[in-house]
Amino acid sequence: MIYVHLIIVLLLNTFIIVTKCEDPVITLPYGQIRGVYTKTIRYRKPFYAFLQVPYAAPPVGNLRFMPPQPAKPWTGILDTKQNNKECHQVGKTSPHISEDCLYLNVYTPVAPGTNSNLPVLVYIYGGAFIHGSLWFGTLQPQNPIEKDVVVVLFNYRIGPLGFLSTEDDVIEGNMGLKDQLFVLKWVNENIHLFGGDFNKVTIMGQSAGAASVTYHILSPQSKGLFRAAVAESASALCTWAYQRNAKQTAYGLALEIDPNFGTNRSSADLLEFLQSVDVSKIDGTADKYNEFAPVIETRHSDAFITEPMYETIKGGNINKVPLLIGYCSEEQILHANDMANWKKYIERHYRDPKKLVNQDMNVQDLEKYETIGKQIQNIYTTGSLADEPGKAIQFSSDDTYIRPVIRFAELQSWLTDVFLYQFSYHGIIGNNNATVDGVPGRVAHAEDVRYFWTYFKNYSEFPKEDVTTVDRYLGLITNFIKYLNPTPQNEEIFENVLWPKLTSTEMYYLDIDKNLTVKQHPREFSYQKWVDIYNEYATGTQITY
């Protein structure tokens, strides 16, 4: 006969009932939930998972395009043992897609109700602000769980439902960022019930998720809701992480749905119209636009961001938390897998050097565009980027991801501890064999993610160096989550390397390859030349970089 321990904890008027080795029940402010007990595959560590927990009311009807609202109470015990919902995606269909998508998953290595005060990781997925969802099931979070970290994953609105804006106080925009903020507030109020410490929350994201993380660093709305941040391969300074002409896009969407909808109609009329149509009509037209992203809002009480991002961080008006940030060695190397189309793309977009100039440089003298474009081109080649696809990949990696990552890191290093990395290890786990002559970097966008989360049930099938890199990358990030320092002491797994902070005078970074190496001057062949060009030619108020 198996003796089962029953623990009943009364904490802040909240009951938690946990039967060890059985499925736990927790009472949240809006109702009870029942999770699932299971074990990690790699080291058989027990953990508890609560899947598809409502954190906000379904954003449907008159809540479409509105900031999130509190979840509605439910009766009985809500079964949270599986999740099968994701928010609407641009250009993608799935049986799991629903407007009713604001749910989160919590994974904890301790029995809920245990006063463990474990560090908490809140992860924000990427997808260019038009794709993405939380992972289904219990496999992917197992790596950080084995490091005694409570993990929170969640859905947030993307595409037009998450980022459409009329650039006024009617459809404010940034609904997706406000969903993220709502999750952070939920974690602050409830994570203690899962053994987590709300004073030890780290937010982490990749690509658009990393841009989101840095938006939270910039937003006064997020103050006090997290103590550290990890950003993989993006920042709020990326040009694609900011939506220009948002009002024009919003009206264009309405016109695609109904050609009789006049552009002279008010924002209130637009909202009423878009709230009344079936969501399939919005889906059917959204893929004609690829600019859904955060906006700079008008000033109002719940505005998430109201100032240009570059000016905000340059002025030091941020949430001053430690930051671990980095990029992959050649973010855009995957273009080499379809060289024919890449050559067509660079012929269209890179033949004229004026097209290489970021519009947010605010160059007033149009005659200077040619001069600036040629200086940018000369960073990579003495000829035309359109004739050198490898050099064009290097330019695209810098322009799309790496330059704004390094610049954000550099500016924040004046204010807080910042640890910068380059992920250079090229292994089988990365699932990328792209290569191109003249480009030494082999690691593509999102490849580092596969060395942190659990993508496989059996790591013994992979080379030893791959598995070592998993353990290293996981260890560095979870050390940062726990201690606010990725290498608080000498450890053999890190080859006794101590990762120094980046400073404005010492541009240190950690090169994560077969060995860990502390280096200086990230992206040495190009970054400082970009800075020099911006310093010479950029004018006025800068938004991105």
C-alpha positions in Angstrom: 0.0 0.0 0.0 1.4 3.4 -1.1 1.2 6.0 1.6 0.5 9.4 0.0 1.3 12.6 1.9 -1.4 15.2 1.8 -0.3 18.7 2.2 -2.8 21.5 2.7 -1.3 25.0 2.8 -3.2 28.1 3.7 -1.4 31.1 2.2 -2.8 34.5 1.8 -6.4 33.1 1.9 -5.5 30.7 -0.9 -5.7 26.9 -0.5 -3.2 24.6 -2.2 -3.8 20.9 -2.1 -0.9 18.7 -3.3 -0.7 15.0 -3.2 2.9 14.0 -3.8 3.3 12.0 -7.0 -0.2 12.9 -8.0 -1.8 15.8 -9.7 -2.0 19.1 -7.7 -4.8 21.5 -7.2 -4.3 25.2 -6.6 -6.8 27.9 -5.8 -6.1 31.1 -7.8 -8.1 34.4 -7.3 -10.4 33.4 -10.1 -10.9 29.7 -9.4 -9.2 26.3 -8.9 -6.8 24.6 -11.3 -5.6 21.0 -11.5 -2.1 20.4 -13.0 -0.1 17.3 -13.9 2.8 15.6 -12.1 5.5 14.2 -14.3 9.3 13.9 -14.6 12.0 15.2 -16.9 13.3 12.8 -19.5 17.0 13.5 -19.2 17.6 13.3 -15.4 14.1 12.1 -14.2 13.6 15.2 -12.1 10.0 15.5 -10.8 8.0 18.6 -11.7 4.5 19.9 -11.9 2.9 21.5 -15.0 -0.2 23.7 -15.2 -1.1 24.1 -18.8 -3.5 26.6 -20.4 -4.3 28.7 -17.3 -6.4 31.8 -18.2 -4.5 35.0 -17.3 -6.9 37.4 -18.9 -10.4 37.6 -20.3 -10.9 36.4 -23.9 -10.1 39.5 -26.1 -13.2 39.1 -28.3 -16.2 41.3 -29.2 -15.7 44.8 -27.8 -12.4 43.6 -26.2 -10.8 43.1 -29.6 -8.0 45.6 -30.1 -8.3 46.6 -26.5 -5.8 46.2 -23.6 -6.2 42.9 -21.7 -8.8 42.6 -18.9 -8.9 40.3 -15.9 -9.9 36.7 -16.4 -13.5 35.8 -15.6 -14.0 33.6 -12.5 -14.9 29.9 -13.1 -16.6 27.3 -11.0 -15.3 23.9 -10.2 -11.7 22.7 -10.8 -10.3 23.7 -14.2 -8.3 21.0 -15.8 -4.9 22.4 -16.8 -3.2 19.3 -18.0 -2.9 20.1 -21.7 -2.9 23.2 -23.9 -4.2 23.5 -27.5 -4.7 27.2 -28.2 -2.6 29.8 -30.0 -3.3 33.3 -31.1 -4.1 34.2 -34.6 -1.1 34.2 -36.9 -0.5 36.2 -40.1 -0.7 34.0 -43.1 -1.0 30.8 -41.1 -3.9 28.5 -40.4 -4.2 25.9 -37.6 -7.0 24.0 -35.8 -5.5 25.5 -32.6 -5.9 29.1 -33.5 -8.4 31.2 -31.6 -9.1 34.7 -30.5 -9.6 33.2 -27.1 -5.9 32.6 -26.6 -4.7 34.5 -23.5 -3.4 31.5 -21.5 -0.1 30.7 -19.8 1.7 27.6 -18.6 3.6 27.3 -15.3 6.2 24.6 -14.7 7.7 24.1 -11.3 10.2 21.6 -9.9 8.7 21.8 -6.4 5.3 20.8 -5.1 3.1 23.8 -5.3 2.6 25.4 -1.9 6.2 24.7 -1.0 7.8 27.9 0.3 10.9 27.5 -1.9 11.4 31.0 -3.3 12.8 29.7 -6.5 13.9 32.0 -9.3 11.4 32.5 -12.1 11.9 32.6 -15.9 9.1 34.3 -17.9 9.8 33.5 -21.6 8.5 35.6 -24.5 8.4 33.9 -27.9 9.5 35.4 -31.1 8.1 35.4 -34.6 8.4 39.0 -36.0 5.3 40.1 -34.0 3.1 38.2 -36.6 3.8 34.5 -35.7 4.5 32.4 -32.6 2.8 30.7 -29.6 3.7 29.0 -26.4 4.9 25.4 -26.7 2.4 22.7 -26.2 3.0 20.0 -23.6 5.8 19.4 -21.1 9.0 18.7 -23.1 10.6 22.0 -24.0 10.9 23.6 -20.6 12.6 20.6 -19.0 16.2 21.9 -19.3 15.7 25.0 -17.0 13.4 23.0 -14.8 16.3 20.7 -14.1 18.2 23.7 -12.9 15.5 24.5 -10.3 13.9 27.4 -12.1 10.2 28.0 -12.3 9.2 28.5 -15.9 6.3 30.5 -17.3 5.3 30.4 -20.9 2.3 32.3 -22.4 0.5 33.4 -25.5 0.2 37.1 -26.4 -1.6 38.7 -29.3 0.3 39.2 -32.5 -0.3 40.5 -36.0 -3.2 43.0 -36.3 -5.0 41.7 -33.3 -1.9 42.5 -31.2 -0.4 45.5 -32.9 -3.0 47.4 -35.1 -3.1 51.1 -34.1 -4.9 54.2 -35.1 -2.1 56.2 -33.5 -4.6 57.8 -31.0 -6.5 56.7 -27.9 -9.1 54.7 -29.8 -7.0 51.8 -30.9 -3.9 52.5 -28.8 -1.8 49.7 -30.2 0.8 47.5 -28.4 -2.0 45.1 -27.2 0.6 42.3 -27.5 3.1 44.1 -25.2 0.3 44.8 -22.8 -0.6 41.1 -22.7 3.0 40.5 -21.7 2.7 43.1 -19.0 -0.5 41.5 -17.8 1.4 38.2 -17.5 4.1 39.9 -15.4 1.5 41.2 -13.1 -0.1 37.8 -12.8 3.3 36.3 -12.0 3.9 39.0 -9.4 0.6 38.1 -7.7 0.5 34.3 -8.0 3.9 32.8 -8.6 4.5 32.2 -4.9 1.8 29.5 -5.1 4.0 27.5 -7.4 7.2 27.8 -5.3 8.5 30.8 -7.2 9.7 34.2 -5.8 8.2 37.2 -7.4 11.3 39.2 -6.4 13.4 36.9 -8.6 11.7 37.1 -12.0 13.8 37.2 -15.1 12.2 37.9 -18.5 13.7 36.3 -21.5 12.9 36.2 -25.2 14.3 35.5 -28.7 14.0 37.7 -31.8 10.6 39.6 -31.5 10.6 38.2 -27.9 14.0 39.7 -27.3 12.8 43.0 -28.7 9.8 42.7 -26.3 12.1 42.1 -23.4 14.0 45.3 -24.2 10.7 47.2 -24.6 9.9 46.2 -21.0 13.3 47.6 -20.0 12.3 50.9 -21.6 8.7 51.0 -20.4 7.8 52.6 -17.0 4.7 50.3 -16.9 7.0 47.3 -16.3 8.9 48.9 -13.5 9.4 46.5 -10.5 7.9 43.5 -12.2 11.3 41.8 -13.1 14.8 41.9 -11.8 16.8 40.8 -14.8 16.5 40.3 -18.6 17.9 38.0 -21.3 17.6 39.0 -24.9 18.6 36.7 -27.8 19.1 38.2 -31.2 17.1 41.4 -31.1 16.5 44.6 -29.3 13.9 47.4 -29.4 16.4 49.3 -31.7 15.8 46.8 -34.5 14.2 48.7 -37.4 11.6 45.9 -37.9 10.6 46.1 -34.2 8.8 49.4 -34.7 5.7 50.0 -36.8 5.7 53.1 -39.1 2.5 54.4 -40.7 0.4 52.4 -38.3 -2.8 54.4 -39.0 -2.4 54.0 -42.7 -2.0 50.3 -42.3 -5.1 50.1 -40.1 -7.3 51.9 -42.7 -5.7 49.9 -45.4 -6.8 46.7 -43.6 -10.4 48.0 -43.4 -10.4 48.9 -47.1 -9.2 45.4 -48.0 -12.1 44.0 -46.1 -14.7 46.5 -47.4 -13.6 48.8 -50.3 -16.5 51.1 -49.4 -14.9 51.9 -46.0 -13.7 55.5 -46.6 -10.4 56.8 -45.3 -12.3 59.9 -44.1 -14.1 57.8 -41.4 -13.1 58.3 -37.8 -11.0 56.1 -35.7 -14.1 55.2 -33.7 -15.8 54.1 -36.9 -12.8 52.0 -37.8 -12.8 50.3 -34.4 -16.5 49.6 -34.6 -16.2 48.2 -38.1 -13.2 45.9 -37.3 -14.8 44.7 -34.1 -17.9 43.7 -36.0 -16.4 41.7 -38.8 -15.6 38.0 -38.5 -11.9 37.5 -37.5 -11.4 35.4 -40.6 -11.8 38.5 -42.7 -9.0 40.2 -40.7 -6.9 37.1 -41.2 -7.6 37.0 -44.9 -6.2 40.5 -45.4 -3.5 40.8 -42.8 -0.9 38.9 -44.9 -0.8 41.8 -47.3 0.9 43.7 -44.5 4.1 42.7 -42.8 4.6 45.8 -40.6 2.6 44.9 -37.5 4.8 45.7 -34.6 5.0 48.0 -31.5 4.2 51.7 -31.9 5.0 54.8 -30.0 1.7 55.7 -28.3 0.1 59.0 -27.6 0.3 59.8 -23.9 -2.4 58.2 -21.8 -2.6 56.4 -18.5 -1.8 52.9 -19.7 0.5 53.8 -22.6 3.3 51.2 -22.8 5.8 53.3 -24.7 5.6 57.0 -25.5 9.1 58.1 -26.4 11.5 57.0 -29.2 13.3 53.9 -28.1 16.8 55.1 -29.0 16.4 58.4 -27.2 15.0 56.7 -24.2 17.9 54.3 -23.6 20.4 57.0 -24.6 18.9 59.3 -22.0 19.1 56.6 -19.3 15.4 56.6 -18.5 15.0 52.8 -18.2 14.3 50.1 -15.7 17.8 49.5 -14.5 18.1 45.7 -14.3 21.0 43.5 -15.3 20.9 42.4 -18.9 22.4 39.3 -20.7 22.1 39.8 -24.4 23.7 38.4 -27.6 23.5 37.3 -31.2 24.3 34.3 -33.4 27.6 34.5 -35.4 25.8 35.0 -38.8 22.2 35.6 -38.2 21.1 35.6 -41.9 23.2 32.7 -43.1 20.1 30.7 -43.9 19.7 32.8 -47.0 22.5 30.6 -48.4 20.1 27.7 -48.5 18.2 29.4 -51.3 20.9 31.3 -53.1 18.9 31.8 -56.3 16.2 33.8 -54.5 18.7 35.5 -52.3 20.5 36.8 -55.4 17.3 38.1 -56.8 16.5 39.8 -53.5 19.8 41.6 -53.3 19.6 42.7 -56.9 16.3 44.4 -56.1 17.3 45.8 -52.8 21.1 46.2 -52.6 22.1 47.3 -56.1 21.3 51.0 -55.3 23.4 51.9 -52.3 20.9 54.5 -51.3 18.5 51.7 -50.2 21.1 50.6 -47.6 20.4 53.7 -45.5 18.2 53.4 -42.5 15.3 55.9 -42.8 15.5 56.5 -39.0 18.9 58.2 -39.5 16.7 61.2 -40.5 19.1 62.3 -43.3 17.7 65.6 -44.5 20.0 66.2 -47.4 18.8 63.6 -50.0 22.1 64.0 -52.0 23.9 62.5 -49.0 22.0 59.2 -49.3 24.4 58.1 -52.1 27.5 59.0 -50.1 26.2 57.2 -46.9 25.0 54.2 -48.9 28.5 53.8 -50.5 30.2 54.1 -47.1 27.9 51.4 -45.7 28.6 49.2 -48.7 32.4 49.7 -48.3 32.2 48.2 -44.8 31.7 44.8 -46.5 33.1 45.1 -50.1 34.8 47.4 -52.5 32.2 46.5 -55.1 28.4 46.2 -55.0 26.7 44.0 -52.4 24.4 42.9 -55.2 27.3 41.1 -56.7 28.5 39.4 -53.5 25.8 37.3 -51.9 28.1 36.3 -49.0 28.9 39.9 -48.1 25.3 40.8 -48.5 24.4 38.2 -45.9 26.9 39.8 -43.5 25.3 43.2 -44.2 21.8 41.8 -43.6 22.9 40.1 -40.4 24.3 43.4 -39.1 21.4 45.6 -40.3 18.6 43.3 -39.2 19.9 42.0 -35.8 23.5 42.4 -34.7 24.0 46.2 -34.9 20.9 47.1 -32.8 21.8 44.3 -30.3 25.3 45.6 -29.7 24.2 49.2 -29.6 21.5 48.5 -27.0 24.0 46.5 -25.0 26.6 49.3 -25.2 24.1 52.0 -24.2 22.7 50.0 -21.3 26.2 49.2 -20.0 26.5 52.8 -19.0 23.6 52.2 -16.6 23.6 48.5 -15.4 25.5 45.3 -15.6 25.5 43.9 -19.2 26.8 40.6 -20.4 27.2 40.3 -24.2 27.7 37.1 -26.1 28.2 35.8 -29.6 27.0 32.2 -30.2 29.4 30.7 -32.6 29.1 27.0 -31.9 28.0 25.1 -35.0 26.6 21.7 -34.2 24.0 19.1 -35.2 21.5 20.3 -32.6 21.4 23.7 -34.4 19.9 22.0 -37.4 21.6 24.3 -39.9 24.1 23.3 -42.6 24.1 26.6 -44.5 27.5 27.9 -45.6 28.7 30.5 -48.1 32.2 31.4 -49.3 33.8 34.3 -47.6 31.6 34.2 -44.5 33.2 32.5 -41.5 30.1 32.6 -39.3 27.9 29.5 -39.5 25.3 30.0 -36.8 21.9 31.2 -37.9 19.1 33.2 -36.3 17.3 31.2 -33.5 20.0 28.4 -33.5 21.1 29.2 -29.9 17.5 28.6 -28.7 17.9 24.9 -29.5 20.7 24.7 -27.0 18.7 26.1 -24.1 15.2 24.5 -24.4 14.6 20.8 -24.6 14.1 19.8 -28.2 15.0 16.2 -28.0 14.1 13.2 -25.8 17.5 11.5 -26.1 20.7 13.7 -26.1 22.9 10.6 -26.2 22.4 10.5 -29.9 24.3 13.8 -30.4 28.1 14.5 -30.4 29.6 15.2 -27.0 30.5 18.7 -28.0 26.8 19.4 -28.8 25.7 18.2 -25.4 28.5 20.1 -23.7 27.3 23.3 -25.4 23.8 22.6 -24.2 25.0 22.3 -20.7 27.2 25.4 -21.0 24.6 27.7 -22.5 21.9 26.4 -20.2 24.2 26.9 -17.2 25.3 30.4 -18.2 21.7 31.6 -18.5 20.3 29.9 -15.4 23.3 31.1 -13.4 22.3 34.6 -14.5 18.7 34.0 -13.6 19.8 32.8 -10.1 22.8 35.0 -9.3 22.6 37.9 -11.8 26.0 36.8 -13.0 26.5 34.0 -15.6 29.8 33.0 -14.1 29.7 33.8 -10.4 32.7 31.5 -9.7 35.1 29.3 -11.6 33.4 26.1 -12.9 34.9 23.3 -14.9 31.9 23.2 -17.3 32.8 26.8 -18.3 36.5 26.0 -18.5 37.0 28.2 -15.5 36.3 31.3 -17.7 34.8 34.3 -15.9 32.6 36.3 -18.2 33.3 40.0 -17.7 30.8 42.8 -18.0 30.6 44.9 -21.1 31.5 48.5 -20.5 31.7 51.6 -22.7 35.5 51.5 -22.6 36.0 47.7 -22.6 33.7 46.1 -25.1 34.0 42.6 -23.7 31.9 39.7 -24.9 31.9 35.9 -24.5 32.3 33.9 -27.7 30.4 30.6 -27.2 32.1 28.1 -29.5 33.7 24.7 -28.9 35.5 26.6 -26.2 34.4 29.7 -24.2 36.6 32.7 -25.0 36.5 36.2 -23.7 37.1 38.6 -26.5 36.9 42.4 -27.2 35.3 44.4 -29.9 32.2 42.4 -31.1 31.7 42.2 -34.8 35.0 44.0 -35.1 35.1 44.2 -38.9 31.8 46.3 -39.1 30.2 47.6 -35.8 32.5 50.6 -35.1 32.2 51.6 -38.7 28.5 51.7 -38.4 28.7 53.8 -35.3 31.0 56.2 -37.1 28.5 56.6 -39.9 25.6 57.2 -37.5 27.7 59.7 -35.6 28.5 61.6 -38.8 25.2 61.6 -40.6 22.2 60.8 -38.3 20.2 63.8 -37.3 17.2 64.7 -35.2 15.3 62.3 -33.0 16.3 58.7 -33.5 13.9 55.9 -33.0 15.8 52.8 -34.0 19.5 52.1 -34.8 
